[in-house]
Amino acid sequence: MNKVFFLGVLLLSNITAVVSQTNFSREGQGRDTVQASPKVKVANIEDYLIIGIDRDTTYVDTSLHIKKDYKFNYLRKDDFGLLPFSNLGQTYSSLTHDYKSKRSMPLFGARGKHFNYMEIEDISYYHVPTPLTELMYKTAFQQGQLLDAFFTVNVSKQFNFSIAYKGLRSLGKYQNILTSTGNFRFTSNYITKNHKYQARAHIVMQDIFNEENGGLTDEDVENFKSGDPEFIDRSVFAPNFEDAENNLEGKRFFLDHQYNLLKPSDSVSNSLSVGQVISFEDKYYQFTQEARNDFFGPAFLSNSINDKVKLEEFSNRFFVQYQNKTLGQLQFNADYNNYNYGYDAVTVIDGNQIANRLKGSVFGIGGSYKNTIGGFRLNGDFGLNISGDFNGNYLDLNASYQLSEDFNVLARLNTSSKQANYNMLLHQSDYLNYNWDNSDAFKNVQTQNLAFKVVSDRIATAGIEFSTITNYTYFGKDSNNSVKPMQADQTLKYLKIDLSKEIQFGKFALDNTILYQNVLDGEGVLNVPQIVTRNTLYFSDHLFKKALFLQTGITLNYFTDYSMDAYDPLLAEFYTQNQTSIGNFPRLDFFVNAKIRQTRIFVKAEHFNSSFTGYNFFSAPNNPYRDFTIRFGLVWNFFL
């Protein structure tokens, strides 16, 4: 992986030497034209296309606005509703939840390590008139840095490829919380000159490594809260343990291609195509510890702990797609999924055998529909497992209506039924309390979700979402104080209402996002803060004859206190607890952002109020949030 990274950096450094000769002209904030070379005509920024998994298309955005500040983080997306741990690259506490699903198969476990794991839907494809490079850099905590390097080029109008690597290494301010992660991506897409055949593919290799310390001891939690100068140097704390590590690694090969049997023309409006989508993913999660620790209970042996689980997952979809102007786009597909999850040995506890593997195949059918009727846009997907070891299905219906240029109404209905995640069904460990087999005991988790949303820049954006969950499966502590997977007896009911609005007055603006949520049935099983809010007051202006665009301001993040889920580093999962309340602490960030040509510069004083609003800030029980720190970085685009 490191060799690939250094080769990528070498390639990018050679490219940027040439790119320094590129000329740009600015047509207002957010719109650029590119004069790349005498052989290439002037290209608009809108010509640099980004294509999503559903073939929805956007373009490269080199502007600077407040939403860019929200996305300038480790995940490179808006992290509203997520609370990071103290070190960059650690897990996040989820302040809100999304139970919509378009999947009928279980997920791999260790969900606490999947925030930065790029799934199929996270990979984009590109079409660019000239080669494009993007470099993103941001400082980390103590020793280390975050770098995301990306390059894409169209070799011809028909073929594009991209290569990218995001790497992080950060020591952190507490003992034994070093993080080291890498995400390598290679994509390509191709279309023939007659547009009859098109294909896109990607290769993704990822590793997410964390040292784990189990958080502070209960005694040191009180020392942390006291604000005693003796403990301001966070490295003096002795955590629960200092010899544990966990690691998630995965590689995926993906191909989506189709052939148009009947291509639309001036005389024929119908199109008919056949296609195939293939995905193979191999991943494993491993937890190691030099010696048994009472933190996790008794173990088979007192020497080193080594828990490792693997999943090999292969999926193959064949589809037929028909489209015309009246009926819209109809697709029917047949799916085959093969899975192999488990461990290398069988475990026996008190004469009871714990199986070591879940292995089998699932056949399913599905389809999708898209159409625009008048002002209505309709979109639907469904999937159904018809044979195999896992029953499951999903239905996802979306409708939107454009009332005016600035007012859009959206509605969504999503239902799903699928088995709990693999690590809830089967888990083995050198620790006795972390062994279970629920493959025949747990029922399918059934979820129904109904959502409405109105979108208007002039008025506001508001949404309401209501979810009911039957057989809700979660991690909690049993009567022996051991973390176990559990299935709720009652049906959970979960309500979310969100509102966002930016108010502008001259060169100042106030950007507001507020979320209200309530668990109507199931409190104590599913815990969430009632209020989560983010408010940013900022100033924007062009300076130095519009050579520089500046934004500066203060962001407030806040959530009400509640029984926040605790983190288990052996499972890399969060579990429900009802003893410790966390929240009700403000987080104030002061930022100065600037754009010079195609470079956006970000400087932020994070949590600058930490020393004068009290040291009662935590990301999870026994895991403190970040102290005041100043970090900076940039995003730099090159057009050849």
Secondary structure, 3 states (H helix, E strand, C coil): CHHHHHHHHHHHHHHHHHHCCCEEEECCCCCEEEECCCCCCCEEHHHCEEECCCCCEEECCCCCCHHHHHHCCCCCCCCCCEEECCCCCCCEEECCCCCCCCCCCCCCCCHHHCCCCCCHHHCCEEECCCCEEEEEEEECCCCEEEEEEEEEEECCCCEEEEEEEEEEEECCCCCCCCEEEEEEEEEEEEECCCCCEEEEEEEEEEEEEEEECCCCCHHHHHHHHHCCHHHCCHHHCCCCCCCEEEEEEEEEEEEEEEEEEECCCCCCCCEEEEEEEEEEEEEEEEEEECCCCHHHCCECCCCCEEEEEEEEEEEEEEEEEEEECCCEEEEEEEEEEEEEEECCCCEEECCEEECCEEEEEEEEEEEEEEEEECCEEEEEEEEEEEEECCCCEEEEEEEEEEEECCEEEEEEEEEEEECCCHHHHEECCCEHHHCEECCCCCCCEEEEEEEEEEECCCCCEEEEEEEEEECCEEEEECCCCCEEEEECCCCEEEEEEEEEEEEEECCEEEEEEEEEEEEEECCCCCCCCCEEEEEEEEEEEEECCCCEEEEEEEEEEEECCECCCEEECCCCEEECCCCCCECCCCEEEEEEEEEECCEEEEEEEECCCCCCCCCCCEEECCEECCCCEEEEEEEEEEEC
